């Protein structure tokens, strides 16, 4: 790395570096086992969220995941007839994010805690 490249003194201070995580461990294991098992195997890892510390790491992680780009229209979904859920039929590899809202018990108290933090610029 060049000295003072993009106003960085060293690589350790760079905000765009890709750090080691469990996602890259999964990818290394995939690379080691792919040739031994024979045939094309697809790489997917549930640890892809560990690469969200900066945009460069996230783009690199999505680049090595085997996610189809053009098959999105053929995924099927419909409301579940049994409960308030949804039935999803995937036509290939996909990442699904789910958000769930539940009722919580409400305990009303008159206690209020307010915290102020001042950070000098």
MMTF fields as JSON, N, C-alpha, C and O atoms, coordinates in Angstrom:
{
  "mmtfVersion": "1.0.0",
  "mmtfProducer": "UNKNOWN",
  "numBonds": 483,
  "numAtoms": 484,
  "numGroups": 121,
  "numChains": 1,
  "numModels": 1,
  "chainsPerModel": [1],
  "groupsPerChain": [121],
  "chainIdList": ["A"],
  "bondAtomList": [4, 2, 8, 6, 12, 10, 16, 14, 20, 18, 24, 22, 28, 26, 32, 30, 36, 34, 40, 38, 44, 42, 48, 46, 52, 50, 56, 54, 60, 58, 64, 62, 68, 66, 72, 70, 76, 74, 80, 78, 84, 82, 88, 86, 92, 90, 96, 94, 100, 98, 104, 102, 108, 106, 112, 110, 116, 114, 120, 118, 124, 122, 128, 126, 132, 130, 136, 134, 140, 138, 144, 142, 148, 146, 152, 150, 156, 154, 160, 158, 164, 162, 168, 166, 172, 170, 176, 174, 180, 178, 184, 182, 188, 186, 192, 190, 196, 194, 200, 198, 204, 202, 208, 206, 212, 210, 216, 214, 220, 218, 224, 222, 228, 226, 232, 230, 236, 234, 240, 238, 244, 242, 248, 246, 252, 250, 256, 254, 260, 258, 264, 262, 268, 266, 272, 270, 276, 274, 280, 278, 284, 282, 288, 286, 292, 290, 296, 294, 300, 298, 304, 302, 308, 306, 312, 310, 316, 314, 320, 318, 324, 322, 328, 326, 332, 330, 336, 334, 340, 338, 344, 342, 348, 346, 352, 350, 356, 354, 360, 358, 364, 362, 368, 366, 372, 370, 376, 374, 380, 378, 384, 382, 388, 386, 392, 390, 396, 394, 400, 398, 404, 402, 408, 406, 412, 410, 416, 414, 420, 418, 424, 422, 428, 426, 432, 430, 436, 434, 440, 438, 444, 442, 448, 446, 452, 450, 456, 454, 460, 458, 464, 462, 468, 466, 472, 470, 476, 474, 480, 478],
  "bondOrderList": [1, 1, 1, 1, 1, 1, 1, 1, 1, 1, 1, 1, 1, 1, 1, 1, 1, 1, 1, 1, 1, 1, 1, 1, 1, 1, 1, 1, 1, 1, 1, 1, 1, 1, 1, 1, 1, 1, 1, 1, 1, 1, 1, 1, 1, 1, 1, 1, 1, 1, 1, 1, 1, 1, 1, 1, 1, 1, 1, 1, 1, 1, 1, 1, 1, 1, 1, 1, 1, 1, 1, 1, 1, 1, 1, 1, 1, 1, 1, 1, 1, 1, 1, 1, 1, 1, 1, 1, 1, 1, 1, 1, 1, 1, 1, 1, 1, 1, 1, 1, 1, 1, 1, 1, 1, 1, 1, 1, 1, 1, 1, 1, 1, 1, 1, 1, 1, 1, 1, 1],
  "groupList": [{"groupName": "UNK", "atomNameList": ["N", "CA", "C", "O"], "elementList": ["N", "C", "C", "O"], "formalChargeList": [0, 0, 0, 0], "bondAtomList": [1, 0, 2, 1, 3, 2], "bondOrderList": [1, 1, 2], "singleLetterCode": "X", "chemCompType": "L-PEPTIDE LINKING"}],
  "groupTypeList": [0, 0, 0, 0, 0, 0, 0, 0, 0, 0, 0, 0, 0, 0, 0, 0, 0, 0, 0, 0, 0, 0, 0, 0, 0, 0, 0, 0, 0, 0, 0, 0, 0, 0, 0, 0, 0, 0, 0, 0, 0, 0, 0, 0, 0, 0, 0, 0, 0, 0, 0, 0, 0, 0, 0, 0, 0, 0, 0, 0, 0, 0, 0, 0, 0, 0, 0, 0, 0, 0, 0, 0, 0, 0, 0, 0, 0, 0, 0, 0, 0, 0, 0, 0, 0, 0, 0, 0, 0, 0, 0, 0, 0, 0, 0, 0, 0, 0, 0, 0, 0, 0, 0, 0, 0, 0, 0, 0, 0, 0, 0, 0, 0, 0, 0, 0, 0, 0, 0, 0, 0],
  "groupIdList": [1, 2, 3, 4, 5, 6, 7, 8, 9, 10, 11, 12, 13, 14, 15, 16, 17, 18, 19, 20, 21, 22, 23, 24, 25, 26, 27, 28, 29, 30, 31, 32, 33, 34, 35, 36, 37, 38, 39, 40, 41, 42, 43, 44, 45, 46, 47, 48, 49, 50, 51, 52, 53, 54, 55, 56, 57, 58, 59, 60, 61, 62, 63, 64, 65, 66, 67, 68, 69, 70, 71, 72, 73, 74, 75, 76, 77, 78, 79, 80, 81, 82, 83, 84, 85, 86, 87, 88, 89, 90, 91, 92, 93, 94, 95, 96, 97, 98, 99, 100, 101, 102, 103, 104, 105, 106, 107, 108, 109, 110, 111, 112, 113, 114, 115, 116, 117, 118, 119, 120, 121],
  "secStructList": [7, 7, 6, 6, 4, 4, 4, 7, 1, 1, 4, 4, 4, 7, 6, 6, 7, 7, 7, 7, 7, 2, 2, 2, 2, 2, 2, 2, 2, 2, 2, 2, 2, 2, 2, 2, 2, 7, 1, 7, 7, 7, 7, 7, 7, 4, 4, 4, 4, 4, 4, 7, 1, 1, 2, 2, 2, 2, 2, 2, 2, 2, 2, 2, 1, 7, 7, 7, 1, 6, 6, 4, 4, 4, 7, 3, 3, 3, 3, 7, 1, 1, 1, 1, 7, 3, 3, 3, 3, 7, 1, 1, 7, 7, 7, 7, 7, 7, 7, 7, 7, 7, 7, 7, 7, 7, 7, 7, 7, 1, 7, 7, 7, 7, 7, 7, 7, 7, 7, 7, 7],
  "xCoordList": [0.854, 0.0, 0.892, 1.881, 0.543, 1.322, 1.143, 0.095, 2.176, 2.099, 1.16, 1.228, 0.304, -0.657, -1.649, -2.14, -1.944, -2.919, -4.317, -4.709, -5.049, -6.354, -6.253, -7.148, -5.174, -4.941, -4.909, -5.306, -4.449, -4.297, -2.805, -1.994, -2.453, -1.056, -0.657, 0.482, -1.578, -1.273, -2.542, -3.65, -2.36, -3.507, -4.401, -5.611, -3.829, -4.603, -5.625, -6.628, -5.39, -6.313, -7.37, -8.282, -7.268, -8.191, -9.596, -9.78, -10.59, -11.966, -12.622, -13.741, -11.971, -12.571, -11.994, -12.303, -11.181, -10.577, -11.599, -12.555, -11.389, -12.274, -11.645, -10.549, -12.342, -11.81, -12.25, -13.22, -11.536, -11.846, -13.124, -13.308, -14.001, -15.234, -15.609, -14.946, -16.678, -17.129, -17.624, -17.619, -18.05, -18.443, -17.253, -17.382, -16.1, -14.913, -14.376, -13.763, -14.596, -14.255, -15.131, -14.64, -16.426, -17.329, -16.903, -16.956, -16.487, -16.073, -14.779, -14.633, -13.85, -12.606, -12.886, -12.294, -13.785, -14.155, -14.838, -14.615, -15.662, -16.314, -15.281, -15.387, -14.289, -13.255, -12.446, -12.071, -12.173, -11.411, -12.198, -11.62, -13.497, -14.308, -14.915, -15.336, -14.973, -15.66, -15.023, -15.744, -13.707, -13.037, -13.062, -13.152, -12.984, -12.96, -14.297, -14.316, -15.409, -16.721, -17.14, -18.035, -16.515, -16.826, -18.134, -19.036, -18.227, -19.45, -19.556, -18.803, -20.5, -20.698, -21.555, -22.662, -21.049, -21.807, -21.948, -21.053, -23.057, -23.316, -22.889, -23.022, -22.375, -21.934, -22.992, -23.329, -23.495, -24.38, -23.937, -23.502, -24.048, -23.666, -24.64, -24.982, -25.078, -25.956, -25.192, -25.807, -23.879, -23.048, -22.746, -21.828, -23.504, -23.193, -23.436, -22.878, -24.254, -24.481, -23.259, -23.196, -22.303, -21.069, -20.161, -19.168, -20.495, -19.67, -20.312, -20.199, -20.97, -21.666, -20.955, -21.569, -19.667, -18.979, -18.66, -18.486, -18.578, -18.369, -18.864, -19.049, -19.079, -19.622, -18.722, -19.227, -17.427, -16.516, -16.639, -16.662, -16.718, -16.855, -18.203, -18.277, -19.262, -20.587, -20.66, -21.221, -20.108, -20.13, -19.305, -19.709, -18.166, -17.329, -18.027, -17.926, -18.73, -19.457, -20.576, -20.742, -21.339, -22.411, -21.86, -22.546, -20.637, -20.042, -19.715, -19.771, -19.374, -19.019, -20.213, -20.124, -21.327, -22.529, -23.153, -23.187, -23.637, -24.275, -25.767, -26.586, -26.101, -27.491, -27.868, -27.155, -28.974, -29.373, -29.907, -30.527, -29.665, -30.154, -31.427, -32.338, -31.509, -32.625, -33.768, -34.777, -33.666, -34.72, -35.7, -36.584, -35.56, -36.397, -37.88, -38.718, -38.225, -39.633, -40.304, -41.529, -39.548, -40.16, -40.357, -40.902, -39.934, -40.222, -41.721, -42.318, -42.314, -43.744, -44.042, -43.331, -45.084, -45.525, -47.041, -47.629, -47.649, -49.089, -49.383, -48.638, -50.452, -50.821, -51.168, -51.789, -50.764, -51.054, -52.526, -53.091, -53.15, -54.558, -54.751, -55.865, -53.697, -53.806, -53.681, -54.484, -52.697, -52.469, -52.214, -52.475, -51.716, -51.488, -50.111, -49.526, -49.586, -48.258, -48.288, -49.284, -47.182, -47.041, -46.257, -45.293, -46.667, -45.955, -45.092, -45.588, -43.797, -42.854, -42.278, -41.799, -42.325, -41.744, -40.571, -40.759, -39.37, -38.173, -37.802, -37.816, -37.472, -37.054, -35.546, -35.033, -34.832, -33.376, -32.891, -33.662, -31.616, -31.051, -31.666, -31.885, -31.938, -32.477, -32.159, -31.948, -32.126, -31.96, -33.275, -33.795, -33.809, -35.1, -34.924, -34.426, -35.332, -35.331, -36.757, -37.706, -36.903, -38.221, -38.293, -37.373, -39.392, -39.627, -40.935, -41.932, -40.928, -42.107, -42.514, -41.675, -43.785, -44.32, -45.213, -46.116, -44.957, -45.739, -46.224, -45.617, -47.322, -47.814, -46.947, -46.522, -46.702, -45.906, -46.744, -47.619, -46.477, -47.234, -46.868, -45.708, -47.86, -47.662, -47.728, -48.719, -46.667, -46.628, -46.41, -45.33, -47.41, -47.329, -46.764, -47.284, -45.688, -45.097, -44.856, -44.871, -44.64, -44.398, -42.906, -42.527, -42.058, -40.624, -40.161, -40.525, -39.365, -38.815, -37.323, -36.883, -36.561, -35.113, -34.697, -35.003, -34.005, -33.555, -32.04, -31.476, -31.388, -29.93, -29.51, -30.029, -28.559, -27.989, -26.509, -25.817, -26.033, -24.616, -24.142, -24.717, -23.11, -22.541, -21.2, -20.315, -21.061, -19.81, -19.174, -19.762, -17.976, -17.323, -16.913, -16.434, -17.107, -16.789, -15.344, -14.907],
  "yCoordList": [-1.176, 0.0, 1.23, 1.29, 2.195, 3.426, 4.208, 4.151, 4.924, 5.76, 6.935, 7.553, 7.245, 8.35, 8.194, 9.189, 6.97, 6.733, 7.011, 6.42, 7.873, 8.331, 8.872, 8.653, 9.571, 10.209, 9.215, 9.551, 8.015, 6.997, 6.817, 6.739, 6.752, 6.547, 5.087, 4.774, 4.197, 2.775, 2.01, 2.537, 0.768, -0.06, -0.316, -0.48, -0.352, -0.622, 0.475, 0.221, 1.686, 2.791, 2.897, 3.716, 2.103, 2.201, 1.783, 0.744, 2.607, 2.313, 1.351, 0.907, 1.012, 0.161, -1.246, -2.027, -1.595, -2.925, -3.99, -3.721, -5.181, -6.307, -7.121, -7.661, -7.203, -7.917, -9.376, -9.732, -10.203, -11.626, -11.816, -11.169, -12.696, -13.007, -14.457, -15.157, -14.898, -16.278, -16.529, -17.671, -15.478, -15.628, -16.071, -16.978, -15.446, -15.796, -17.168, -17.848, -17.582, -18.945, -19.945, -20.972, -19.649, -20.508, -20.569, -21.633, -19.447, -19.414, -20.21, -20.9, -20.112, -20.882, -22.381, -23.156, -22.797, -24.208, -24.673, -25.795, -23.812, -24.137, -24.344, -25.292, -23.465, -23.592, -24.87, -25.501, -25.257, -26.473, -27.73, -28.709, -27.729, -28.927, -29.041, -30.13, -27.977, -27.981, -28.936, -29.664, -28.967, -29.859, -31.307, -32.23, -31.509, -32.862, -33.572, -34.778, -32.859, -33.471, -33.64, -34.434, -32.913, -33.028, -32.356, -32.24, -31.913, -31.262, -29.842, -29.417, -29.114, -27.726, -27.674, -28.211, -27.039, -26.798, -25.301, -24.541, -24.887, -23.463, -23.026, -23.776, -21.807, -21.286, -20.343, -19.324, -20.701, -19.84, -19.929, -20.984, -18.824, -18.801, -17.924, -16.827, -18.405, -17.605, -16.479, -15.602, -16.483, -15.47, -14.275, -13.508, -14.098, -12.99, -11.633, -10.626, -11.595, -10.321, -9.873, -8.722, -10.752, -10.383, -9.49, -8.96, -9.326, -8.517, -7.163, -6.65, -6.588, -5.327, -4.142, -3.096, -4.291, -3.192, -2.029, -0.902, -2.283, -1.207, -1.66, -2.857, -0.73, -1.103, -2.045, -2.917, -1.894, -2.756, -4.212, -5.113, -4.451, -5.814, -6.412, -7.594, -5.618, -6.114, -6.48, -7.518, -5.65, -5.929, -7.174, -8.001, -7.309, -8.486, -9.762, -10.805, -9.682, -10.852, -11.249, -12.436, -10.293, -10.616, -11.097, -11.816, -10.715, -11.167, -12.656, -13.313, -13.201, -14.623, -15.515, -16.734, -14.933, -15.729, -16.125, -15.326, -17.339, -17.819, -17.526, -18.417, -16.268, -15.858, -15.51, -14.746, -16.052, -15.743, -14.321, -13.807, -13.698, -12.347, -12.375, -11.585, -13.255, -13.242, -14.185, -14.192, -14.972, -15.909, -15.343, -16.062, -14.077, -13.509, -13.542, -13.68, -13.421, -13.389, -14.745, -14.803, -15.831, -17.155, -17.653, -18.742, -16.901, -17.282, -17.096, -16.129, -18.021, -17.924, -17.704, -18.217, -16.949, -16.763, -16.573, -16.04, -17.018, -16.845, -16.851, -17.448, -16.199, -16.212, -17.624, -18.389, -17.953, -19.276, -19.365, -18.42, -20.504, -20.693, -21.183, -21.127, -21.661, -22.223, -21.133, -21.085, -20.275, -19.235, -17.906, -17.786, -16.918, -15.598, -15.492, -14.409, -16.561, -16.572, -16.48, -16.075, -16.861, -16.831, -18.06, -18.45, -18.665, -19.807, -19.311, -18.671, -19.608, -19.158, -20.369, -21.302, -20.354, -21.417, -20.815, -20.012, -21.207, -20.651, -21.49, -22.72, -20.821, -21.532, -21.703, -22.34, -21.151, -21.253, -20.701, -20.582, -20.366, -19.787, -18.418, -17.644, -18.131, -16.83, -16.496, -17.386, -15.205, -14.718, -14.073, -13.225, -14.474, -13.979, -13.282, -13.88, -12.025, -11.29, -11.277, -11.079, -11.488, -11.574, -10.645, -10.587, -9.925, -9.067, -9.503, -9.704, -9.645, -10.141, -9.148, -8.677, -8.834, -7.913, -8.715, -9.424, -8.598, -9.31, -8.336, -7.292, -8.701, -7.902, -8.177, -9.307, -7.138, -7.265, -6.794, -5.943, -7.344, -6.87, -5.427, -5.027, -4.669, -3.249, -3.003, -3.329, -2.427, -2.053, -0.551, -0.062, 0.165, 1.624, 2.037, 1.667, 2.812, 3.388, 4.868, 5.319, 5.601, 7.041, 7.357, 8.527, 6.342, 6.555, 6.909, 6.237, 7.956, 8.368, 8.576, 9.226, 8.024, 8.191, 8.893, 8.425, 10.006, 10.757, 10.843, 11.189, 10.527, 10.575, 11.507, 11.44, 12.386, 13.282, 12.98, 12.828, 12.894, 12.71, 13.776, 13.976, 14.448, 15.501, 15.032, 14.668, 15.042, 14.604, 15.828, 16.43, 16.197, 17.369, 17.062, 15.971, 18.033, 17.868, 18.172, 18.083],
  "zCoordList": [0.0, 0.0, 0.0, 0.73, -0.811, -0.864, 0.436, 1.078, 0.797, 1.983, 1.722, 0.659, 2.654, 2.579, 1.426, 0.894, 1.043, -0.015, 0.534, 1.54, -0.091, 0.39, 1.813, 2.629, 2.108, 3.402, 4.558, 5.674, 4.306, 5.34, 5.629, 4.705, 6.891, 7.243, 7.152, 6.804, 7.46, 7.39, 7.047, 7.142, 6.651, 6.293, 7.502, 7.348, 8.688, 9.9, 10.184, 10.851, 9.693, 9.919, 8.827, 8.935, 7.799, 6.674, 7.097, 7.73, 6.74, 7.085, 6.13, 6.387, 5.041, 4.017, 4.023, 3.122, 4.986, 4.98, 5.355, 6.082, 4.86, 5.127, 6.248, 6.097, 7.368, 8.519, 8.492, 7.822, 9.217, 9.29, 10.103, 11.134, 9.642, 10.366, 10.108, 9.343, 10.755, 10.577, 9.148, 8.69, 8.439, 7.036, 6.197, 5.375, 6.393, 5.595, 5.988, 5.165, 7.229, 7.629, 6.88, 6.409, 6.769, 5.995, 4.529, 3.911, 3.979, 2.57, 2.356, 1.347, 3.299, 3.188, 3.261, 2.511, 4.157, 4.237, 2.948, 2.493, 2.367, 1.096, -0.009, -0.787, -0.083, -1.121, -0.952, -1.941, 0.285, 0.525, 0.206, -0.264, 0.448, 0.261, -1.131, -1.522, -1.872, -3.164, -4.151, -4.833, -4.258, -5.197, -4.712, -5.522, -3.415, -2.861, -3.053, -3.3, -2.947, -3.085, -4.539, -4.831, -5.452, -6.872, -7.228, -6.398, -8.472, -8.934, -8.431, -7.554, -8.997, -8.588, -7.347, -7.317, -6.346, -5.128, -4.971, -5.338, -4.432, -4.249, -2.859, -1.892, -2.77, -1.481, -0.919, -1.523, 0.232, 1.015, 2.461, 2.922, 3.174, 4.579, 5.348, 4.907, 6.484, 7.34, 8.021, 8.627, 7.936, 8.592, 7.696, 7.988, 6.599, 5.695, 6.359, 5.922, 7.398, 8.089, 8.89, 9.322, 9.092, 9.81, 8.955, 9.454, 7.684, 6.77, 6.487, 5.374, 7.459, 7.251, 7.894, 8.103, 8.21, 8.886, 7.96, 8.425, 6.655, 5.691, 4.318, 4.098, 3.399, 2.083, 1.289, 0.582, 1.386, 0.62, 1.067, 0.229, 2.367, 2.873, 2.48, 2.145, 2.516, 2.148, 0.672, 0.323, -0.19, -1.632, -1.941, -2.759, -1.298, -1.52, -1.043, -1.69, 0.083, 0.586, -0.375, -0.659, -0.877, -1.82, -3.152, -3.879, -3.485, -4.743, -4.718, -5.758, -3.55, -3.488, -3.162, -3.311, -2.72, -2.472, -3.81, -4.746, -3.892, -5.114, -5.07, -4.845, -5.288, -5.325, -6.755, -7.407, -7.261, -8.633, -8.742, -7.811, -9.873, -10.103, -10.936, -10.687, -11.907, -12.837, -12.469, -13.175, -11.415, -11.044, -10.023, -9.557, -9.67, -8.611, -8.977, -8.086, -10.239, -10.64, -10.473, -10.361, -10.452, -10.373, -8.946, -8.762, -7.926, -6.546, -6.308, -6.781, -5.581, -5.326, -3.861, -2.997, -3.573, -2.207, -2.189, -3.13, -1.106, -0.921, 0.569, 1.346, 0.971, 2.394, 2.845, 2.108, 4.045, 4.6, 4.972, 5.523, 4.669, 4.985, 6.413, 6.935, 7.051, 8.395, 9.462, 10.395, 9.333, 10.332, 9.628, 8.43, 10.341, 9.762, 9.122, 9.121, 8.586, 7.998, 6.482, 5.882, 5.885, 4.444, 4.016, 4.676, 2.92, 2.354, 1.205, 0.278, 1.269, 0.25, -0.455, 0.189, -1.772, -2.585, -3.353, -4.267, -2.973, -3.608, -4.82, -4.763, -5.912, -7.122, -7.178, -8.098, -6.219, -6.167, -4.839, -3.888, -4.778, -3.563, -3.315, -4.246, -2.052, -1.717, -0.277, 0.547, 0.023, 1.39, 1.772, 1.046, 2.905, 3.348, 4.693, 5.646, 4.768, 6.025, 6.551, 5.792, 7.838, 8.439, 9.637, 10.453, 9.73, 10.878, 11.508, 10.815, 12.798, 13.487, 14.559, 15.326, 14.615, 15.611, 16.547, 16.103, 17.827, 18.829, 19.894, 20.131, 20.521, 21.635, 22.863, 23.103, 23.618, 24.835, 26.019, 25.866, 27.185, 28.35, 28.666, 28.567, 29.041, 29.309, 30.805, 31.459, 31.336, 32.739, 32.804, 32.475, 33.219, 33.277, 34.631, 35.684, 34.574, 35.786, 35.536, 34.391, 36.576, 36.462, 36.428, 36.479, 36.345, 36.332, 34.929, 33.965, 34.811, 33.52, 33.702, 34.651, 32.794, 32.818, 31.523, 30.426, 31.663, 30.501, 30.573, 31.611, 29.465, 29.399, 28.289, 27.175, 28.601, 27.598, 27.485, 28.491, 26.267, 26.03, 25.082, 24.012, 25.47, 24.626, 24.112, 24.886, 22.829, 22.2, 21.547, 20.649, 21.997, 21.383, 19.955, 19.647, 19.101, 17.686, 17.403, 16.256]
}
